[in-house]
Amino acid sequence: VSLFESGKSRADLWSYAAIVSVEFGIDTANRACNDQFDPRLPKSNTCTQEPNTKNCKVEPSRPIQFQYGRADCAKHDKKFSYKATKAEQHPNPVAGGPDTIKYFKEEFGFNGRETVAIFGAHTFGRPHEAISLFPYTWTSAATNMFNNQYYKNIVGYDMWAQEKDTCRLVGDAYGKKPKVRWVAASKKITKRGGPSFWIKENHVCPSVGNQMWTEDKQRCITGLAEGQHCIPDPPLGGNSSRKPDEADGDPHEGCEQWRFIFGKDEIALNCEMGLYLDFQVNDGVIEGCKNLELFGEYMANGKSKAWSYVDVPGKGHVVMAPECEKQKLAEPADSEPTYKIFEEYAADQTAWLDDFTDAFEKMMRNGYQETNHLQDGPDVHTNVDCDIQDIKRHSTNGCYIKDDVAADSPKFLLASRHKNLRGKVF
């Protein structure tokens, strides 16, 4: 029986599928907190910054409420009936913060807090360059997990660089969490040098697990003292290795450098970074902050990529982080500015999850607020336990209702000898 024949809509299915994906991401994140190499997890992109800690756990105050009763669009593609012909209103990914706030207010009735909360979905998955023209990923080696890593990235927490398959933590020469920075960039895919975006770099040693670092690896890890992960660079004006409490004298050269994570570069779009930093976008060019003076020129020249370059005497053009003020924009005007909401969510995972749940439910009710056509679906969470699904094998693992039983009831153990379970209780 098809969805149509059973009286259900595709719109309801998409809503339900979106909720299930969030629940899958939360379950994956919590299992990875206990064991990043749990064989039931996806084979990659489940690396955590703080494994086996309380801060790692994702604990929403309540589940997302599924509602049904939506209607599918009457007009659809003649060949593909699931494709509606009605034009969708999409936000502009290269626009700044004010345009983002305006779009979500007009299309979904969102305030500033709801807008910042819904962007947390970018902790999950990644953009696809062939479709969106944006490369790389939002959260490096954690794209299968639903947590607040996205906000920690945007606000610039000290953060490990992680090798995507081994989850090895890469830090500075003394094994400390490295500093991070955001720089403006463009791969210049379009004829006009766009689209522009932001890319995160860590001030780290070479990643010895990455073969692209072969030359650095040999030079920087030979003759290390105890406790060193690579040879520390000299401090400013010095000739010998810096001490643990001294800053790198030149963070652009040497063994410790600003580096992005090859193959898993972390990015942010203008539309979301503009909710944390105050800059302008003029004809696709990021501007309005110190160190962005040459960015438009590099987007327009014939070179393959553009960066936020600055002329440094004796060194030529060096990539520098734009020095932007924080975004004071608030919606409504007397509410919390959006930059503070980002910082709140980076510090408090549950606060973000609770606000995300409210905003997500509101988004899925869009267009039905006045009609009261939507009805709550059944409770599928209370006393229910589901094993994580194997997304590659399309498994049909079961869910179980947990209930009290009499002490003298018969006991059973469900088990399987299937090789993939490795002797575990099923």
Secondary structure as the mmCIF struct_conf table of DSSP 4:
data_model
#
loop_
_struct_conf.conf_type_id
_struct_conf.id
_struct_conf.beg_label_comp_id
_struct_conf.beg_label_asym_id
_struct_conf.beg_label_seq_id
_struct_conf.end_label_comp_id
_struct_conf.end_label_asym_id
_struct_conf.end_label_seq_id
TURN_TY1_P TURN_TY1_P1 LEU A 3 GLY A 7
HELX_RH_AL_P HELX_RH_AL_P1 ARG A 10 ASN A 34
TURN_TY1_P TURN_TY1_P2 GLN A 36 PHE A 37
TURN_TY1_P TURN_TY1_P3 PRO A 39 ARG A 40
BEND BEND1 LEU A 41 LEU A 41
BEND BEND2 LYS A 43 ASN A 45
BEND BEND3 GLN A 49 GLU A 50
TURN_TY1_P TURN_TY1_P4 PRO A 51 ASN A 52
BEND BEND4 THR A 53 THR A 53
HELX_RH_3T_P HELX_RH_3T_P1 LYS A 54 CYS A 56
BEND BEND5 SER A 61 ARG A 62
HELX_LH_PP_P HELX_LH_PP_P1 PRO A 63 PHE A 66
STRN STRN1 GLN A 67 TYR A 68
BEND BEND6 ALA A 74 ALA A 74
STRN STRN2 HIS A 76 HIS A 76
BEND BEND7 LYS A 78 LYS A 79
TURN_TY1_P TURN_TY1_P5 SER A 81 TYR A 82
BEND BEND8 LYS A 83 LYS A 83
STRN STRN3 ALA A 84 ALA A 84
BEND BEND9 LYS A 86 LYS A 86
HELX_LH_PP_P HELX_LH_PP_P2 ALA A 87 GLU A 88
TURN_TY1_P TURN_TY1_P6 PRO A 93 VAL A 94
BEND BEND10 ALA A 95 ALA A 95
HELX_RH_AL_P HELX_RH_AL_P2 GLY A 97 PHE A 108
HELX_RH_AL_P HELX_RH_AL_P3 GLY A 112 ILE A 118
HELX_RH_3T_P HELX_RH_3T_P2 PHE A 119 THR A 123
BEND BEND11 PHE A 124 GLY A 125
HELX_RH_AL_P HELX_RH_AL_P4 GLU A 129 SER A 132
BEND BEND12 LEU A 133 LEU A 133
BEND BEND13 TYR A 136 TYR A 136
STRN STRN4 THR A 137 THR A 137
BEND BEND14 TRP A 138 THR A 139
HELX_RH_3T_P HELX_RH_3T_P3 SER A 140 ALA A 142
TURN_TY1_P TURN_TY1_P7 THR A 143 ASN A 144
BEND BEND15 ASN A 147 ASN A 147
TURN_TY1_P TURN_TY1_P8 ASN A 148 ASN A 148
HELX_RH_AL_P HELX_RH_AL_P5 GLN A 149 VAL A 155
TURN_TY1_P TURN_TY1_P9 GLY A 156 GLY A 156
STRN STRN5 ALA A 161 GLN A 162
TURN_TY1_P TURN_TY1_P10 LYS A 164 THR A 166
STRN STRN6 LEU A 169 VAL A 170
TURN_TY1_P TURN_TY1_P11 ALA A 173 TYR A 174
BEND BEND16 GLY A 175 GLY A 175
HELX_LH_PP_P HELX_LH_PP_P3 LYS A 176 LYS A 179
STRN STRN7 VAL A 180 SER A 186
BEND BEND17 THR A 190 THR A 190
TURN_TY1_P TURN_TY1_P12 LYS A 191 ARG A 192
BEND BEND18 GLY A 193 GLY A 193
STRN STRN8 SER A 196 VAL A 204
TURN_TY1_P TURN_TY1_P13 VAL A 208 GLY A 209
HELX_RH_3T_P HELX_RH_3T_P4 GLN A 211 TRP A 213
HELX_RH_AL_P HELX_RH_AL_P6 THR A 214 CYS A 220
BEND BEND19 ILE A 221 ILE A 221
TURN_TY1_P TURN_TY1_P14 THR A 222 GLY A 223
HELX_LH_PP_P HELX_LH_PP_P4 LEU A 224 ALA A 225
TURN_TY1_P TURN_TY1_P15 GLU A 226 GLY A 227
BEND BEND20 HIS A 229 CYS A 230
HELX_LH_PP_P HELX_LH_PP_P5 ILE A 231 PRO A 235
TURN_TY1_P TURN_TY1_P16 LEU A 236 GLY A 237
BEND BEND21 ASN A 239 SER A 240
HELX_LH_PP_P HELX_LH_PP_P6 SER A 241 LYS A 243
TURN_TY1_P TURN_TY1_P17 PRO A 244 ASP A 245
BEND BEND22 GLU A 246 GLU A 246
HELX_LH_PP_P HELX_LH_PP_P7 ALA A 247 ASP A 248
BEND BEND23 GLY A 249 GLY A 249
TURN_TY1_P TURN_TY1_P18 PRO A 251 HIS A 252
BEND BEND24 GLU A 253 GLU A 256
STRN STRN9 GLN A 257 ARG A 259
TURN_TY1_P TURN_TY1_P19 PHE A 262 GLY A 263
BEND BEND25 LYS A 264 LYS A 264
STRN STRN10 GLU A 266 GLU A 266
STRN STRN11 ILE A 267 ALA A 268
HELX_RH_AL_P HELX_RH_AL_P7 ASN A 270 MET A 273
TURN_TY1_P TURN_TY1_P20 GLY A 274 TYR A 276
STRN STRN12 LEU A 277 ASP A 278
STRN STRN13 GLN A 280 ASN A 282
TURN_TY1_P TURN_TY1_P21 ASP A 283 GLY A 284
STRN STRN14 VAL A 285 GLU A 287
BEND BEND26 GLY A 288 CYS A 289
STRN STRN15 LYS A 290 LYS A 290
TURN_TY1_P TURN_TY1_P22 ASN A 291 ASN A 291
TURN_TY1_P TURN_TY1_P23 GLU A 293 LEU A 294
HELX_RH_AL_P HELX_RH_AL_P8 PHE A 295 ALA A 300
BEND BEND27 ASN A 301 SER A 304
STRN STRN16 ALA A 306 TRP A 307
STRN STRN17 TYR A 309 VAL A 312
TURN_TY1_P TURN_TY1_P24 PRO A 313 LYS A 315
STRN STRN18 GLY A 316 VAL A 319
STRN STRN19 GLU A 323 GLU A 323
HELX_LH_PP_P HELX_LH_PP_P8 CYS A 324 CYS A 324
STRN STRN20 GLU A 325 LYS A 326
BEND BEND28 GLU A 331 PRO A 332
TURN_TY1_P TURN_TY1_P25 ALA A 333 ASP A 334
BEND BEND29 SER A 335 SER A 335
HELX_RH_AL_P HELX_RH_AL_P9 THR A 338 ALA A 347
HELX_RH_AL_P HELX_RH_AL_P10 GLN A 349 MET A 364
TURN_TY1_P TURN_TY1_P26 ARG A 365 GLY A 367
TURN_TY1_P TURN_TY1_P27 GLN A 369 THR A 371
STRN STRN21 GLN A 375 ASP A 376
HELX_LH_PP_P HELX_LH_PP_P9 GLY A 377 PRO A 378
TURN_TY1_P TURN_TY1_P28 THR A 382 ASN A 383
STRN STRN22 VAL A 384 CYS A 386
HELX_LH_PP_P HELX_LH_PP_P10 ASP A 387 GLN A 389
TURN_TY1_P TURN_TY1_P29 ILE A 391 HIS A 394
STRN STRN23 CYS A 399 ILE A 401
TURN_TY1_P TURN_TY1_P30 ALA A 407 ASP A 408
BEND BEND30 SER A 409 SER A 409
STRN STRN24 ALA A 415 ALA A 415
HELX_RH_3T_P HELX_RH_3T_P5 LYS A 419 LEU A 421
TURN_TY1_P TURN_TY1_P31 ARG A 422 GLY A 423
STRN STRN25 VAL A 425 VAL A 425
#
